[in-house]
């Protein structure tokens, strides 16, 4: 199994913090966001390659961070939010450059959660030939309208997926944490060839589940979707508590 971390966004809602530091490298709990994510990924024994895809603006920063980990960093050649490839475009770039012909774990670089990915992989193995997405019950229909919302059948197979619905049918939010079966990885290129939107990673699952079996993994614990400074501060203080550090009233780039 291979793993890809999507980290090529420009995080415009977090400026000025992200003018110099890419969002996945912002410190939370005293460590870059990606440190927490990589630690979790390394808990999956079968992952034998880990790739990070980013943009030209921050590629050097990511390579500096990645060197001690032995992680391959891919520069997607973009320089601004206006010419970005989008999450699905970046995923296909890594598949092509790395020649990936294997099952694939894909995680957004700003995703913070406290469930072990190894348990998610076991869930996926129990459903041969299928792909999967980790889903979180946000517990509020108003909040659900901000996420990609899934409907699951009695066996947890996805039977509906809508991005940011005005009237959500459930409170199960798809997190940007995906497991793609080896046979489904070539379908990423098919999705792009159809001229479908490359920006939101969930759009690929919304398309895929109508063609192939895709299951929702309901995970326990907490999930932080870091899109603004309020969410960033909440995640920082949560991890600071776990690390025995004092909480902060305002976020700072200082660890």
C-alpha positions, 0 to 999 in steps of 0.5 A, a space after each residue: 500500500 502507498 500513502 499520499 498526503 495532499 498539501 498543495 492548497 494555499 489556505 487563503 482563509 488562514 492568511 497572514 499565517 499562511 503567507 510564509 508557512 503552509 497550513 500543514 506545517 503550522 504547529 499544533 500542540 508544539 508540532 507541525 500538523 503533518 508530524 501528527 499525521 505521519 506518526 499515524 500513517 507510520 502505524 500502518 505496517 503495510 504502507 511502504 511508500 509515503 508521498 506528499 504533493 505540494 505547490 512550487 511556492 512551498 515545495 522547499 519548505 516541505 522538502 526540508 521538513 520531509 528529509 528526516 522522514 524519508 518522504 518523497 515530496 512532489 512539486 505540482 508546478 503551481 504558484 497561486 490559488 488561481 492556477 492550482 491543480 485541485 486535490 484530484 489533479 494533484 492525486 493523479 500527478 502523484 500516481 503518474 510520477 510515482 507509477 503507483 499500481 497499488 492500494 492507496 491511502 489518501 489523506 488531506 494534509 490539514 486533517 487532524 483526528 485521533 483514531 488509529 489509521 491501522 483500525 481503518 485499514 482493517 475495516 477496509 480489508 474486511 471488504 475486499 475489492 471496495 474503497 472506503 472513506 472515513 466518516 464523522 458524525 458531526 451531530 448537527 444538520 446545520 453544521 452538516 451543510 458545510 461538509 460532504 455528507 454521506 448516506 450509508 446502508 445497513 452494511 455501511 456501503 455508501 448509497 448517497 454523497 452530496 457536497 455541502 447540501 442545503 438540506 443534509 439528509 444525515 450528519 455523517 460528514 466525509 473526512 478527507 481520508 480515503 482508502 482506494 482499492 488497487 483496481 480503483 486507482 486507475 479510475 482517478 484518470 477516468 474521472 479527470 478525463 470526463 472533465 469533472 471538477 478536480 478541486 474537492 477530493 470528496 467529488 471523486 468519491 461522490 462519482 466513484 460510489 455510483 460505479 464501484 462499492 465504497 464504504 463509510 468507516 465510522 470512526 470514534 474520537 475527535 476530528 478537526 477540519 482546520 479551515 479558519 483560525 478558530 478551528 486552528 486554535 481549538 485543535 492547537 489547544 486540544 493537542 496542547 492539553 494532551 501534551 501537558 502544555 498550557 492552553 493559549 488564548 490566541 494562536 501563535 506560530 511559536 510551538 
